[in-house]
Amino acid sequence: MKIASFDDLLAAAAAQEQPQRLLFAFSMAEAAPGHRGADAPQTLIPVMCADKAPEEVTSFAQLAGEAADIGAQWDMVMVSALSGAAGTQPPAGTVEQALRRMLRAIQDGQLDWMLAFDRQGQLLHAQPA
């Protein structure tokens, strides 16, 4: 399924044979170290992360509202998914490892395997087909 919106992401996760965990990494865009000004290259700094079952997320507005309640500033949210097995959710330890992997990948600029959405829920970066 081609994902072109946050709703598509939720539908794709719900349609999977095995239970899914959606992994979210909220990040700020900042000038890359050693650069200044409006033309400076940007780097992403993760500020918080969360994992949720698809049924726990009704819309992007709900997700953004929960992030706002926490109070952290963010510019975009990177998203990936983790499949369970044998009809059960992935174990907590596996979810934590996957979130740490996401955070390291964001810090290293390796974003190709994640979806990115802006604060309005618009898709910024889609996974390659």
Secondary structure, DSSP 8 states (H G I E B T S, - for coil): ----SHHHHHHHHHTSSS-EEEEEEEEEEEE-TT--STTS-EEEEEEEEEEE-GGG---HHHHHHHHHHHT---SEEEEEEEE-BTTB---HHHHHHHHHHHHHHHHTT--TTSEEEETT--EEE----
